[in-house]
Amino acid sequence: MNNQNDMVPYYGATQSIDDAGQQGFSTEDILWAIGIWSVILTLSPVIVFYMLMVA
């Protein structure tokens, strides 16, 4: 029994959560971004050096 009326409350619940979502970035988001960029910037010279040596 898959009725579309059964799914209406779920959509309403998720929309109200999305509408009341955060504005801006949380501390976790900022720390995640700093971690990703630190890995990228740390490994980029290693990757460039490897590419120069292999090519």
MOSUL-V551953 format. One line per field, one symbol per residue. ss: DSSP state (2 for helix, 1 for strand, 0 for the rest). burial: b if it has 24 or more other ideal C-beta (glycine too) atoms within 12 Angstrom, else e. A space follows every 50 residues. Layout:
ss = ???
burial = ???
This chain:
ss = 00022222222222222220000000222222222222222222222222 22220
burial = eeeeeeeeeeeeeeeeeeeeeeeeeeeeeeeeeeeeeeeeeeeeeeeeee eeeee
